Amino acid sequence: MKTATYKSLRDGVIRRMGLDASLTPLTSQSAALAEYLQSALDGMWDFYPWPDVTLTEQRTPVNHLLVVSGSALQNPIGEVLEIFDADPAATVPNAVPFDLLSDDSISLNPDWHIPHAPVWVRFRLPAPVFSSADYNSATTYSAGDVVYYDLTGDCYLCIRGPAGNIRDASLWRRQLIPAYLAEPAKLHALAEAQQEDGQYDKANFLFARSKALLEDRQDDFWMRRNNAHHFTAKFNY
Protein backbone atom coordinates (compact mmCIF):
# COMPACT_ATOMS: atom_id res chain seq x y z
CA MET A 1 0.00 0.00 0.00
CA LYS A 2 1.36 3.39 -0.97
CA THR A 3 1.20 5.66 2.06
CA ALA A 4 1.47 9.35 2.93
CA THR A 5 3.15 10.65 6.05
CA TYR A 6 1.30 12.49 8.77
CA LYS A 7 3.74 15.40 8.33
CA SER A 8 2.86 15.71 4.62
CA LEU A 9 -0.83 16.03 5.50
CA ARG A 10 -0.23 18.45 8.36
CA ASP A 11 2.12 20.66 6.34
CA GLY A 12 -0.26 20.60 3.38
CA VAL A 13 -3.03 21.99 5.55
CA ILE A 14 -0.70 24.62 7.02
CA ARG A 15 0.34 25.83 3.55
CA ARG A 16 -3.28 26.10 2.44
CA MET A 17 -3.96 28.21 5.51
CA GLY A 18 -1.42 30.67 4.07
CA LEU A 19 1.26 29.87 6.65
CA ASP A 20 4.90 28.80 6.35
CA ALA A 21 5.07 25.03 6.84
CA SER A 22 8.86 25.15 7.27
CA LEU A 23 8.41 26.87 10.63
CA THR A 24 7.65 24.85 13.75
CA PRO A 25 3.90 25.12 14.39
CA LEU A 26 2.67 26.55 17.67
CA THR A 27 1.75 23.92 20.25
CA SER A 28 -1.92 24.87 20.09
CA GLN A 29 -1.86 24.85 16.29
CA SER A 30 -0.24 21.38 16.18
CA ALA A 31 -2.81 20.00 18.60
CA ALA A 32 -5.71 21.44 16.58
CA LEU A 33 -4.33 20.05 13.29
CA ALA A 34 -3.96 16.60 14.86
CA GLU A 35 -7.61 16.72 15.90
CA TYR A 36 -8.75 17.94 12.46
CA LEU A 37 -6.86 15.19 10.65
CA GLN A 38 -8.05 12.59 13.15
CA SER A 39 -11.65 13.60 12.51
CA ALA A 40 -11.07 13.42 8.76
CA LEU A 41 -9.55 9.93 8.77
CA ASP A 42 -12.11 8.54 11.22
CA GLY A 43 -14.94 9.47 8.87
CA MET A 44 -13.16 8.34 5.71
CA TRP A 45 -12.21 4.97 7.21
CA ASP A 46 -15.87 3.93 7.44
CA PHE A 47 -16.92 5.55 4.16
CA TYR A 48 -16.04 2.52 2.03
CA PRO A 49 -14.36 -0.89 2.56
CA TRP A 50 -11.04 0.30 1.16
CA PRO A 51 -9.19 -2.83 -0.06
CA ASP A 52 -5.89 -1.98 1.63
CA VAL A 53 -7.44 -1.69 5.07
CA THR A 54 -10.22 -4.30 4.81
CA LEU A 55 -8.67 -7.74 5.29
CA THR A 56 -9.69 -11.36 5.80
CA GLU A 57 -7.38 -13.38 8.05
CA GLN A 58 -7.43 -16.71 9.83
CA ARG A 59 -7.61 -16.57 13.63
CA THR A 60 -7.87 -19.30 16.27
CA PRO A 61 -10.30 -18.67 19.14
CA VAL A 62 -9.90 -20.19 22.60
CA ASN A 63 -13.12 -22.12 23.20
CA HIS A 64 -15.51 -19.61 21.60
CA LEU A 65 -13.62 -16.44 22.56
CA LEU A 66 -11.62 -14.45 20.02
CA VAL A 67 -9.15 -11.76 21.12
CA VAL A 68 -8.81 -9.09 18.44
CA SER A 69 -6.15 -6.67 19.70
CA GLY A 70 -3.39 -8.12 17.54
CA SER A 71 0.35 -8.12 18.22
CA ALA A 72 3.56 -7.11 16.53
CA LEU A 73 3.16 -10.17 14.26
CA GLN A 74 -0.58 -9.86 13.74
CA ASN A 75 -2.76 -7.16 12.25
CA PRO A 76 -4.98 -5.39 14.79
CA ILE A 77 -8.72 -5.62 14.24
CA GLY A 78 -10.55 -2.33 14.27
CA GLU A 79 -14.08 -3.36 13.26
CA VAL A 80 -15.22 -6.93 12.65
CA LEU A 81 -17.39 -7.11 9.54
CA GLU A 82 -17.94 -10.87 9.13
CA ILE A 83 -16.66 -14.16 10.53
CA PHE A 84 -16.61 -17.39 8.50
CA ASP A 85 -15.99 -21.05 9.31
CA ALA A 86 -13.78 -21.51 6.23
CA ASP A 87 -11.57 -19.48 3.93
CA PRO A 88 -13.93 -17.43 1.69
CA ALA A 89 -11.21 -17.18 -0.95
CA ALA A 90 -11.21 -20.97 -1.40
CA THR A 91 -14.80 -22.02 -0.80
CA VAL A 92 -18.30 -20.83 0.03
CA PRO A 93 -18.20 -20.62 3.83
CA ASN A 94 -20.86 -20.34 6.48
CA ALA A 95 -21.13 -17.14 8.46
CA VAL A 96 -20.50 -17.53 12.18
CA PRO A 97 -22.71 -15.30 14.38
CA PHE A 98 -20.81 -13.36 17.02
CA ASP A 99 -21.22 -10.85 19.83
CA LEU A 100 -18.85 -8.05 20.76
CA LEU A 101 -17.96 -8.45 24.43
CA SER A 102 -15.55 -5.51 24.53
CA ASP A 103 -13.13 -3.60 22.33
CA ASP A 104 -10.73 -6.51 22.74
CA SER A 105 -12.79 -9.70 22.57
CA ILE A 106 -15.57 -11.39 20.60
CA SER A 107 -17.78 -14.29 21.60
CA LEU A 108 -18.63 -16.76 18.82
CA ASN A 109 -22.01 -18.47 18.83
CA PRO A 110 -21.35 -22.05 20.11
CA ASP A 111 -24.16 -23.41 17.93
CA TRP A 112 -22.19 -22.38 14.85
CA HIS A 113 -18.60 -22.80 16.01
CA ILE A 114 -16.56 -25.82 17.12
CA PRO A 115 -14.37 -24.99 20.17
CA HIS A 116 -10.78 -24.06 19.19
CA ALA A 117 -11.57 -24.41 15.46
CA PRO A 118 -10.00 -21.67 13.33
CA VAL A 119 -12.20 -18.98 11.81
CA TRP A 120 -11.69 -16.44 9.05
CA VAL A 121 -12.35 -12.88 10.12
CA ARG A 122 -13.17 -10.12 7.66
CA PHE A 123 -12.33 -6.86 9.35
CA ARG A 124 -11.30 -3.27 8.95
CA LEU A 125 -7.95 -2.19 10.37
CA PRO A 126 -8.19 0.50 13.05
CA ALA A 127 -8.09 4.03 11.71
CA PRO A 128 -4.71 5.69 12.32
CA VAL A 129 -4.44 7.78 15.45
CA PHE A 130 -2.53 11.06 15.57
CA SER A 131 -0.82 13.16 18.18
CA SER A 132 1.11 16.42 18.26
CA ALA A 133 3.22 15.22 21.23
CA ASP A 134 6.83 14.81 20.11
CA TYR A 135 8.56 11.51 20.84
CA ASN A 136 11.16 11.74 23.61
CA SER A 137 13.66 8.88 23.86
CA ALA A 138 14.11 9.59 27.58
CA THR A 139 10.41 9.03 28.30
CA THR A 140 8.96 5.64 29.21
CA TYR A 141 5.66 5.16 27.43
CA SER A 142 2.68 2.93 28.20
CA ALA A 143 0.42 0.95 25.86
CA GLY A 144 -2.02 3.30 24.17
CA ASP A 145 0.30 6.33 24.13
CA VAL A 146 0.59 8.08 20.76
CA VAL A 147 3.54 10.25 19.72
CA TYR A 148 4.79 12.13 16.67
CA TYR A 149 8.31 11.26 15.42
CA ASP A 150 9.77 14.02 13.29
CA LEU A 151 12.53 11.88 11.73
CA THR A 152 9.94 9.83 9.85
CA GLY A 153 7.12 12.36 9.83
CA ASP A 154 4.64 9.83 11.22
CA CYS A 155 2.77 9.10 14.42
CA TYR A 156 3.30 5.92 16.43
CA LEU A 157 1.03 4.01 18.81
CA CYS A 158 2.61 2.21 21.75
CA ILE A 159 1.25 -1.35 21.69
CA ARG A 160 3.22 -2.73 24.63
CA GLY A 161 4.72 -0.87 27.53
CA PRO A 162 6.94 0.12 29.10
CA ALA A 163 8.42 1.34 25.84
CA GLY A 164 11.22 3.71 24.88
CA ASN A 165 12.82 2.84 21.54
CA ILE A 166 10.37 3.90 18.84
CA ARG A 167 12.25 1.84 16.24
CA ASP A 168 11.21 -1.38 18.01
CA ALA A 169 8.24 -2.71 16.03
CA SER A 170 7.30 -5.06 18.87
CA LEU A 171 6.60 -2.00 21.05
CA TRP A 172 5.33 0.59 18.57
CA ARG A 173 2.97 0.51 15.59
CA ARG A 174 3.49 3.13 12.91
CA GLN A 175 0.23 4.83 11.95
CA LEU A 176 -0.03 4.45 8.19
CA ILE A 177 -2.20 6.67 6.00
CA PRO A 178 -3.29 5.36 2.57
CA ALA A 179 -2.02 7.80 -0.05
CA TYR A 180 -5.39 7.91 -1.83
CA LEU A 181 -6.98 9.39 1.30
CA ALA A 182 -4.36 12.12 1.73
CA GLU A 183 -5.93 14.83 -0.43
CA PRO A 184 -9.51 14.36 0.84
CA ALA A 185 -8.17 14.38 4.40
CA LYS A 186 -6.28 17.64 3.85
CA LEU A 187 -9.37 19.31 2.41
CA HIS A 188 -11.53 18.06 5.29
CA ALA A 189 -9.02 19.24 7.91
CA LEU A 190 -8.76 22.65 6.22
CA ALA A 191 -12.56 22.88 6.26
CA GLU A 192 -12.52 22.17 10.01
CA ALA A 193 -10.01 24.98 10.50
CA GLN A 194 -12.08 27.42 8.41
CA GLN A 195 -15.20 26.46 10.36
CA GLU A 196 -13.44 27.13 13.67
CA ASP A 197 -12.49 30.54 12.28
CA GLY A 198 -16.12 31.32 11.48
CA GLN A 199 -15.68 31.07 7.70
CA TYR A 200 -18.65 28.78 7.19
CA ASP A 201 -19.12 29.30 3.44
CA LYS A 202 -15.49 28.37 2.73
CA ALA A 203 -15.75 25.44 5.14
CA ASN A 204 -18.88 24.06 3.47
CA PHE A 205 -17.26 24.37 0.05
CA LEU A 206 -14.18 22.49 1.26
CA PHE A 207 -16.26 19.79 2.95
CA ALA A 208 -18.08 19.28 -0.36
CA ARG A 209 -14.81 19.10 -2.31
CA SER A 210 -13.43 16.57 0.15
CA LYS A 211 -16.50 14.34 -0.15
CA ALA A 212 -16.52 14.60 -3.95
CA LEU A 213 -12.87 13.56 -4.11
CA LEU A 214 -13.57 10.68 -1.72
CA GLU A 215 -16.37 9.50 -4.00
CA ASP A 216 -13.95 9.66 -6.95
CA ARG A 217 -11.58 7.37 -5.04
CA GLN A 218 -14.45 4.99 -4.31
CA ASP A 219 -15.55 4.93 -7.96
CA ASP A 220 -11.97 4.23 -9.02
CA PHE A 221 -11.80 1.12 -6.84
CA TRP A 222 -15.13 -0.09 -8.20
CA MET A 223 -13.83 0.30 -11.76
CA ARG A 224 -10.69 -1.68 -10.94
CA ARG A 225 -12.82 -4.50 -9.55
CA ASN A 226 -14.96 -4.41 -12.71
CA ASN A 227 -18.12 -4.26 -10.61
CA ALA A 228 -21.42 -2.75 -11.69
CA HIS A 229 -21.90 0.47 -9.81
CA HIS A 230 -23.90 3.66 -9.99
CA PHE A 231 -21.22 6.29 -10.39
CA THR A 232 -21.46 9.72 -8.88
CA ALA A 233 -21.77 12.54 -11.39
CA LYS A 234 -20.07 15.79 -10.39
CA PHE A 235 -19.85 19.05 -12.27
CA ASN A 236 -17.06 21.60 -11.96
CA TYR A 237 -17.95 25.21 -12.58
N, C-alpha and C positions, 0 to 999 in steps of 0.2 A: 504494500500500500504506500503510495506516495503521500508524504505528510508535509505539513507546514509547521513552523515553530510558533510557540506562543509569542515570542518576541516580534516575529514578523507581523502577526495580527495586531498586537498592541501598538507597535510603531506605525503601522498602516493607519490605524484609527487616529493616532496623535497627529500625523501629517495632514489628514483630512480635516482635522480641527484647526488647521492653520498654525500648528506649533512645530518646533524644531525637535524631531525625534532623536537627534544625536545627543541632546542634553538629557541628563538624568531627570526623570519625571519626579514631581513632588510626591511625597508619601501618600497624601490624600488622593492625588490624581491616579497613582498606580493602583491604589485599592479600589477606586471607582471603576477603572478600566477592567480590572480582574472580575469585578461583579458583572459588568456589562457583557463581557465575553463569556462568562459562565452562563448567564441568562440566555445568550444567543445559542450556545452549543447545547444546552439542556433541551431547548425547544426543537432544534434541528435534529437531534438524536432520535426523537420519537416521530419525526415527520414522515419517515419512510424507512423500510428495512434495508438500509444501505448494505450492500454485499460485503464490504470490508469489515463491518462491525457487527454483522448478524451471522452467527456461526452455528454449526451443528457438531457436537463433540460427544464422544462416549464417556460416560461417568459410571462409577460403581457405588451404589448406595450401601449403607450399613443397615441391615434389615430393610426397612422401608424409608429410611431417612437419608436425604441427600444434602451434603454441605456444599454451598455454592461460592464460597469466598475466594477460592483459587489459591495459588501459591506462585512461587517464582517460576515453576515449571508448568503451570497450568493457567489457562486464561480465566480471569475473573468473570463471573456471571452478573450482569447488571439487571436484566429483566428476562425471566423465563417466558418463552413464547409457546413452546410445545415440548412434550416429552414422549418418546416413542420406545417401544420394546425391541426394536431392531433398527439397523442402519437404513434410513430412508433413501440413501443414495444407491443401495443395492437391492432393495425389496420394497414391497408395500407394507409398512408396519402398522401396528395398532397404536393408537394414542393411549397414553397412560394418564389417567386423571391425577391431579395433585393439588395440594393445599400449601400455601405459603405460611410457614410457622413464624418466620422472622426474616430479617434482611439476609440472614446467613444460612437458613436451612429450609428444606422443603420436605413435606411428607407425601409419599406416594401411596395411592389407594391400594391396600393389600389385596383387594379382589381382582386387581389388574396387574399386579407386580409380584414376581417370585422373589423372596428375600435374597439379598446379595446379588441378584442377577443384574448385569449391566444394563444401562438405559442410554438412549441417545437424546441429548438435550439440545433443542434449538433455542438460542438465546441471543440477546443483544449485549454486547460489551458495555460496561459502565461508561457513561459520558465522561470525558476528561474533566478533571477538577483543577482550578487555577488558584494561585495565590500571588500576592505582591511581596510576600516576606522572603527576603534574600536568604539563600542557604549559607549557613555558618558552620565550617568544619569543626569548630570547637564546641558546638552545641550537640547534646544528646537528644535525639528525637524519638517520639513514640509512634506506634502504629496509628495511622489516620492523619498525621501531620502532613501538610502540603507546603512545599517551598518552591521558590523560583531560583534557577541556577543560570547565571548570566553567561557562563562559558559555553553552554549549549543553546541557550535561549529558550529552554523549556521548563515546565513545572514538573515536579516529582512528588509522588505520594509514597509515604513511608508505609510499607506493608508488614514490617516486623520490627519491633523495637526491643531493646534500645538500639538506635542506629546513628551512625556518624558519617561513614564514607558513602557519599551519594553515587559513586561509581559501582557500588556493590548491588547487582541486580537481584540478589536474594533479599535485600533490605528495602530497595526502592523500586517503584514502577514509574517509568517515564510516561507522561501524559501526552499521548499522540493525538494529533489533530489531522483528520483526512484533508488532503489539499483541496478537494473539490468543495469543501465546506468553508474554506478560508474567506473567500470574497463575500458570500452571504453573511458570514459571521461579523466581518468588519462593518458591513453596512448596517446590520442590526445593532451592533454596539454603538456606532456613531449616532444612530437614531435615538438610542437610550440617552446618550449624552446631550443631544439637542433637546430632547424632551425635558430633561432635568433643568436645562437652561431656559425653559419656557418657549422654545421655538417649535411649537406643535405642528405647524404646517410642514416645516422641513422634516420633522421627525416622522410624520405620517407618510411623506413621500419616500423617505429612506426605508421605512418598514415595508412599504409596498415593493420597492425595488429589491429588497432582500428576499421577500417571499417569491417574487417572480423569478429571480435567479435560482432559488432553491427548487422551484418547479421545473426549471430548465434542466437542472442536474438530475432530477427524478425522471423526466422524460428521456434523457440521454441513457440512463441505465435501462429503462424499458426497451428502448430501441436496440441496445446491445443484446438484450435477452431475446429479441425477436418476439416479444409478446404483444398481443392486441391491447391497445390502450387508448383511452380518450385523451388526446393531448390538449394542453392548455394553450389557447391562443392569446397572444399578448401583442399590443400595438405600441410602438414608440412614436412619440410626437415630437 
